[in-house]
Amino acid sequence: MGAGSQYERELRKVLAGSPDGVRAVIRSCTEEERALARLVIERPFLVVRAAGSGIEGSGDLLALRGDICFPIEVKTSKHSTLYLNGRLRSQYEALEQIGQRCGLMPLYAFRLKGTRGDSWRIFRIDTGRLEGRLSILARRIPACPLTSNGRPHLIWEEGLPLHRFLALVCRQRDSKKNGLAGLQDRNSQEEMQIPMQDEQISEPMKEWVRGFIH
């Protein structure tokens, strides 16, 4: 419980844009990873600790900002694969239901212990159709993978690194931005290895996307 709370506080400080919190997490990251993670300092979230509230589906943390909101379930392990059985399965189902009812995109933040660099990976719970910016973000954030029996679980290597998640949700939505920050944002998009769900995008849409991210 104590160790879990420690890592929960670690993530909470990062999402809240605490310079010290961000610095502690990116200490062993590359310079590019650090630059992307620092974007949250300029566009932080209000992070509310939901654990113990008695509300099923609220997750451990609730990250809110004017444009987006995420319930987040925090998990840590020494092993790269985490099966969601028993109580963990109930947590998943509660998050899935609240996401469907409220039009939210619940997330899992999975920290692999003993890992240098960015040790956090982000997954989303597939709740069906989303609207607005969440529908765009859902294309970039991998859903929890399924076992051969169709049961959700977490495979650390298949998640979205935290620094890329932060770049995705915290980059300025100004198409005229240039310079180093703009280059870093473009690099984060170009190097994203999570494929978009909508592979077939029309040419006009491609032009719109290109204008949006450059």
C-alpha positions as CSV (number, residue, x, y, z in Angstrom):
1,M,0.0,0.0,0.0
2,G,2.8,2.4,1.0
3,A,4.8,1.7,-2.2
4,G,1.7,2.1,-4.3
5,S,0.9,5.4,-2.7
6,Q,4.4,6.6,-3.3
7,Y,4.2,6.0,-7.0
8,E,0.7,7.5,-7.1
9,R,2.1,10.7,-5.5
10,E,4.9,10.6,-8.1
11,L,2.5,10.6,-11.0
12,R,0.2,13.2,-9.3
13,K,3.1,15.7,-9.1
14,V,4.0,15.2,-12.7
15,L,0.5,15.7,-14.0
16,A,0.1,18.7,-11.7
17,G,3.1,20.3,-13.5
18,S,5.3,20.4,-10.4
19,P,8.9,21.2,-11.7
20,D,10.4,19.2,-8.9
21,G,8.0,16.3,-9.6
22,V,8.8,16.3,-13.3
23,R,12.5,16.6,-12.7
24,A,12.5,13.6,-10.4
25,V,10.8,11.4,-13.0
26,I,12.9,12.4,-16.0
27,R,16.3,12.3,-14.3
28,S,17.5,9.3,-16.2
29,C,15.7,10.1,-19.5
30,T,17.2,11.5,-22.7
31,E,17.2,15.2,-23.4
32,E,14.4,14.8,-25.9
33,E,12.3,12.9,-23.4
34,R,12.9,15.5,-20.8
35,A,11.9,18.3,-23.1
36,L,8.6,16.6,-24.0
37,A,7.8,15.8,-20.4
38,R,8.4,19.4,-19.3
39,L,5.5,20.6,-21.5
40,V,3.2,19.7,-18.6
41,I,4.7,22.5,-16.5
42,E,3.1,25.0,-18.9
43,R,-0.2,23.2,-19.2
44,P,-0.7,21.4,-15.9
45,F,-3.8,19.4,-14.7
46,L,-5.7,19.8,-11.5
47,V,-5.2,16.4,-10.0
48,V,-7.6,15.0,-7.4
49,R,-6.9,11.9,-5.5
50,A,-10.0,9.7,-5.8
51,A,-8.9,6.6,-4.0
52,G,-11.0,5.8,-0.9
53,S,-13.9,7.9,-2.1
54,G,-16.1,4.9,-2.4
55,I,-17.1,5.7,-5.9
56,E,-16.5,2.7,-8.2
57,G,-15.0,3.7,-11.5
58,S,-13.3,6.9,-10.3
59,G,-9.8,5.5,-10.5
60,D,-7.0,6.5,-8.2
61,L,-6.6,10.0,-9.7
62,L,-8.8,12.4,-11.6
63,A,-6.8,14.7,-13.9
64,L,-8.8,17.7,-15.0
65,R,-8.1,20.7,-17.3
66,G,-10.3,23.0,-19.2
67,D,-10.3,20.9,-22.3
68,I,-10.0,17.3,-21.1
69,C,-10.5,15.0,-18.1
70,F,-9.2,11.6,-17.3
71,P,-9.9,9.1,-14.5
72,I,-6.6,7.3,-14.0
73,E,-5.9,3.9,-12.3
74,V,-2.3,3.6,-11.2
75,K,-0.5,0.3,-11.2
76,T,3.0,-0.7,-10.4
77,S,4.8,-4.0,-10.7
78,K,8.3,-5.7,-11.0
79,H,6.9,-7.7,-14.0
80,S,6.2,-6.2,-17.4
81,T,2.8,-8.1,-17.7
82,L,0.0,-7.4,-15.3
83,Y,-3.1,-9.6,-15.5
84,L,-6.4,-8.0,-14.3
85,N,-8.0,-10.7,-12.3
86,G,-10.3,-10.7,-9.3
87,R,-10.4,-7.3,-7.7
88,L,-8.4,-5.8,-10.6
89,R,-10.9,-7.1,-13.1
90,S,-13.7,-5.4,-11.1
91,Q,-11.8,-2.1,-11.1
92,Y,-11.5,-2.4,-14.9
93,E,-15.2,-3.1,-15.4
94,A,-16.2,-0.2,-13.1
95,L,-13.9,2.2,-15.1
96,E,-15.3,0.9,-18.4
97,Q,-18.9,1.5,-17.2
98,I,-18.3,5.0,-15.9
99,G,-16.4,5.8,-19.2
100,Q,-19.4,4.6,-21.3
101,R,-22.0,6.4,-19.1
102,C,-20.1,9.7,-18.9
103,G,-18.3,9.9,-22.3
104,L,-14.9,9.7,-20.6
105,M,-11.6,7.9,-21.5
106,P,-10.3,6.2,-18.4
107,L,-6.6,5.5,-18.3
108,Y,-4.2,3.0,-16.8
109,A,-0.8,4.4,-15.7
110,F,1.5,1.4,-15.4
111,R,4.9,1.9,-13.7
112,L,7.6,-0.8,-14.1
113,K,9.9,-0.9,-11.1
114,G,13.6,-1.0,-11.6
115,T,13.5,0.6,-15.0
116,R,15.8,3.5,-16.0
117,G,14.5,6.3,-18.2
118,D,10.7,6.7,-18.6
119,S,9.3,3.9,-16.4
120,W,5.6,4.9,-16.9
121,R,3.4,3.6,-19.7
122,I,-0.2,4.8,-20.5
123,F,-3.1,2.7,-21.7
124,R,-6.7,3.6,-22.3
125,I,-9.8,1.6,-21.6
126,D,-11.9,1.1,-24.7
127,T,-15.3,2.6,-23.9
128,G,-16.6,2.9,-27.4
129,R,-17.4,6.1,-29.2
130,L,-15.9,9.3,-27.9
131,E,-16.5,12.9,-28.8
132,G,-14.4,16.0,-29.3
133,R,-10.7,16.0,-28.5
134,L,-11.0,12.6,-26.7
135,S,-11.8,10.9,-30.0
136,I,-8.6,12.3,-31.4
137,L,-6.5,11.3,-28.4
138,A,-7.9,7.8,-28.5
139,R,-6.2,7.2,-31.8
140,R,-2.8,7.8,-30.2
141,I,-3.2,6.1,-26.9
142,P,-3.2,2.2,-27.1
143,A,-6.1,0.4,-25.5
144,C,-5.4,-2.3,-22.9
145,P,-4.3,-5.4,-24.8
146,L,-6.4,-8.5,-24.6
147,T,-5.4,-12.1,-23.8
148,S,-6.2,-15.0,-26.1
149,N,-9.4,-15.3,-24.1
150,G,-10.3,-11.7,-24.7
151,R,-9.6,-10.5,-21.2
152,P,-7.8,-7.1,-20.7
153,H,-4.4,-7.0,-19.2
154,L,-1.4,-4.7,-19.3
155,I,1.9,-5.3,-21.2
156,W,4.3,-2.5,-20.3
157,E,6.2,-2.6,-23.6
158,E,2.9,-2.0,-25.5
159,G,2.0,1.2,-23.6
160,L,2.5,4.8,-24.6
161,P,5.5,6.3,-22.7
162,L,4.5,9.0,-20.2
163,H,6.7,11.7,-21.9
164,R,4.9,11.1,-25.2
165,F,1.5,11.1,-23.5
166,L,2.4,14.5,-21.9
167,A,3.5,15.9,-25.3
168,L,0.2,14.7,-26.8
169,V,-2.1,16.3,-24.2
170,C,0.0,19.4,-23.3
171,R,1.4,20.7,-26.6
172,Q,0.1,24.1,-27.5
173,R,-2.7,24.0,-30.0
174,D,-1.2,26.9,-32.0
175,S,-0.4,26.0,-35.6
176,K,2.0,29.0,-35.8
177,K,4.2,27.8,-33.0
178,N,7.8,27.3,-34.2
179,G,11.3,27.1,-32.9
180,L,12.6,24.3,-30.6
181,A,9.3,23.7,-28.8
182,G,7.5,23.4,-32.1
183,L,10.1,21.0,-33.5
184,Q,9.9,18.9,-30.4
185,D,6.1,18.7,-30.8
186,R,6.5,17.6,-34.4
187,N,9.1,15.1,-33.6
188,S,6.8,13.6,-30.9
189,Q,4.1,13.1,-33.5
190,E,6.3,11.8,-36.2
191,E,8.1,9.3,-33.9
192,M,4.8,8.1,-32.3
193,Q,4.8,4.3,-32.9
194,I,1.2,3.8,-31.9
195,P,-0.8,3.5,-35.2
196,M,-4.0,5.5,-35.7
197,Q,-7.1,3.5,-35.7
198,D,-8.4,5.3,-38.7
199,E,-5.8,4.2,-41.2
200,Q,-7.7,5.5,-44.3
201,I,-7.8,9.3,-44.0
202,S,-8.8,11.3,-47.0
203,E,-6.4,13.8,-48.6
204,P,-8.3,16.9,-47.3
205,M,-8.1,15.4,-43.8
206,K,-4.4,14.8,-44.2
207,E,-3.9,18.4,-45.0
208,W,-6.0,19.5,-42.0
209,V,-4.0,17.2,-39.7
210,R,-0.7,18.4,-41.1
211,G,-1.7,22.0,-40.5
212,F,-2.8,21.2,-37.0
213,I,0.4,19.6,-35.8
214,H,2.9,21.8,-37.6
